[in-house]
């Protein structure tokens, strides 16, 4: 089932990336594009907040650490979106930026999962990571 959600996310993110790159190719200013992107994200976030907003009574069940970590996770995503959009602006083929970011994210998440969550990793996964690193190297070198 997680694959279906990943598929939907991939389609939605791809559409967003292609729209932003098409705006950049029309010679629109980076700041203008990022402004409208974040405005759209703000509208979507307001809808999501009200759609998933727990009642005040249920909010009291969360400790401060949980609330702070949840809010922090949401805040840093905005900065990640800014940097991704800047990468799309600077690169000719948005696929290069996306592959590079996905591989970096995969390595960080794999190592963090091993360390923080004690989740094991098999030999084939490690071979896949090495192959992905080689692929990123080739993409960057021959872009």
C-alpha positions as CSV (number, residue, x, y, z in Angstrom):
1,X,0.0,0.0,0.0
2,X,2.9,2.4,0.7
3,X,3.9,2.1,-2.9
4,X,0.6,3.6,-4.0
5,X,1.1,6.6,-1.8
6,X,4.6,6.9,-3.1
7,X,3.3,6.8,-6.7
8,X,0.8,9.5,-6.1
9,X,3.4,11.7,-4.3
10,X,5.8,11.1,-7.3
11,X,3.2,12.2,-9.8
12,X,2.2,15.3,-7.8
13,X,5.8,16.4,-7.1
14,X,6.7,15.8,-10.8
15,X,3.9,18.0,-12.0
16,X,5.0,20.7,-9.5
17,X,8.6,20.5,-10.6
18,X,7.7,20.7,-14.3
19,X,5.5,23.7,-13.7
20,X,8.3,25.5,-11.8
21,X,10.9,24.7,-14.5
22,X,8.6,25.8,-17.3
23,X,8.1,29.2,-15.5
24,X,11.9,29.5,-15.2
25,X,12.3,28.7,-18.9
26,X,9.9,31.6,-19.6
27,X,12.6,33.8,-18.0
28,X,10.5,34.6,-14.9
29,X,12.5,35.8,-12.0
30,X,13.3,33.2,-9.3
31,X,11.8,35.3,-6.5
32,X,8.5,35.7,-8.4
33,X,8.2,31.9,-9.0
34,X,9.2,31.0,-5.4
35,X,6.7,33.6,-4.1
36,X,3.8,32.0,-6.0
37,X,5.0,28.5,-5.1
38,X,5.0,29.3,-1.4
39,X,1.7,31.1,-1.7
40,X,0.2,28.0,-3.2
41,X,1.8,25.9,-0.5
42,X,0.4,28.3,2.2
43,X,-3.1,27.8,0.8
44,X,-2.7,24.0,0.7
45,X,-1.2,24.0,4.3
46,X,-4.1,26.0,5.6
47,X,-6.5,23.5,4.1
48,X,-4.5,20.6,5.5
49,X,-4.3,22.2,9.0
50,X,-8.1,22.6,9.2
51,X,-8.7,19.1,7.7
52,X,-6.4,17.4,10.2
53,X,-6.7,19.7,13.2
54,X,-7.3,17.8,16.4
55,X,-9.7,19.1,19.0
56,X,-8.2,21.3,21.7
57,X,-8.8,18.4,24.3
58,X,-6.8,16.0,22.2
59,X,-4.0,18.5,21.7
60,X,-3.4,18.4,25.5
61,X,-2.4,14.8,25.3
62,X,0.8,15.7,23.4
63,X,3.9,16.6,25.4
64,X,5.9,19.7,24.4
65,X,8.7,17.7,22.8
66,X,6.3,16.0,20.4
67,X,4.7,19.4,19.5
68,X,8.0,21.1,19.0
69,X,9.5,18.2,16.9
70,X,6.4,18.1,14.7
71,X,6.4,21.9,14.1
72,X,10.2,21.8,13.5
73,X,9.7,19.0,10.9
74,X,7.2,21.2,9.1
75,X,9.3,24.3,9.2
76,X,12.4,22.8,7.8
77,X,10.5,21.4,4.8
78,X,9.9,24.9,3.6
79,X,13.7,25.6,3.5
80,X,14.2,22.3,1.7
81,X,11.6,23.3,-0.9
82,X,13.4,26.7,-1.3
83,X,16.8,25.0,-2.0
84,X,15.2,22.4,-4.4
85,X,13.5,25.2,-6.3
86,X,16.8,27.1,-6.5
87,X,18.5,23.9,-7.8
88,X,15.7,23.6,-10.5
89,X,16.4,27.2,-11.5
90,X,20.1,26.6,-11.9
91,X,20.2,23.2,-13.6
92,X,19.3,22.6,-17.3
93,X,17.7,19.2,-16.7
94,X,15.6,19.1,-13.5
95,X,16.0,15.3,-13.4
96,X,19.7,15.8,-12.5
97,X,18.8,17.9,-9.4
98,X,16.1,15.5,-8.4
99,X,18.3,12.4,-8.7
100,X,21.1,14.0,-6.8
101,X,18.7,15.1,-4.0
102,X,17.0,11.7,-3.8
103,X,20.4,9.9,-3.5
104,X,21.6,12.2,-0.8
105,X,18.3,11.8,1.0
106,X,18.5,8.0,0.7
107,X,22.0,7.8,2.1
108,X,21.1,10.1,5.0
109,X,17.9,8.2,5.8
110,X,19.6,4.8,5.5
111,X,22.4,5.8,7.9
112,X,20.0,7.5,10.3
113,X,17.7,4.5,10.3
114,X,20.6,2.2,11.1
115,X,21.8,4.5,13.9
116,X,18.7,6.0,15.4
117,X,16.1,3.3,14.9
118,X,18.4,0.2,14.9
119,X,16.9,-1.0,11.6
120,X,19.2,-3.5,9.9
121,X,20.4,-3.3,6.3
122,X,21.1,-6.3,4.0
123,X,24.1,-6.7,1.6
124,X,22.0,-6.0,-1.5
125,X,20.8,-2.7,-0.1
126,X,24.4,-1.6,0.5
127,X,25.3,-2.7,-3.0
128,X,22.4,-0.6,-4.3
129,X,23.6,2.4,-2.4
130,X,27.1,2.0,-3.9
131,X,25.6,1.8,-7.4
132,X,23.5,4.8,-6.7
133,X,26.6,6.8,-5.6
134,X,28.4,5.7,-8.8
135,X,25.3,6.9,-10.8
136,X,25.2,10.3,-9.1
137,X,28.9,10.7,-9.8
138,X,28.4,10.0,-13.5
139,X,25.4,12.4,-13.7
140,X,27.4,15.2,-12.1
141,X,30.5,14.6,-14.1
142,X,28.8,14.4,-17.5
143,X,25.8,16.7,-17.1
